[in-house]
Amino acid sequence: MHITFVKKILADGQLCAKCGDVEARLRAGGHWPRLDEVLIADERDPDSAGMRLARALHVERAPFFVVREGTATTVHTVFFKFLREVLEAPGTERDEALEILADNPDLDYI
């Protein structure tokens, strides 16, 4: 699973308030390390990475999350739904085993 968080910088150069709130909640909840990528949708730069991704996915609000699993791509624009469905969703045994292996490089597959 690959998770991208897109937050917006307003035309005045400030981070949008909602984006700041979501980032704070992610950090406070210990979810920040689960994000693989953070992109900025800068209103002052229509060619910024976040603006390009928003256009490609037809997203008109920020913040938003893009979750890629294999060939499937899901866009989440509602933070609490994303939190519940993705970040707090129970993992599979395989996911847990891979996490244990990643955290313990001295272990090997059986």
ABEGO torsion letter per residue (X at the ends): XBBBBBBBBBAAGBBBAAAAAAAAAAAAAGAAAABABBBBBBAABAABAAAAAAAAAGBABOBBBBBBBEABBBBBABAAAAAAAAAABBBBAAAAAAAAAAABAABBBX
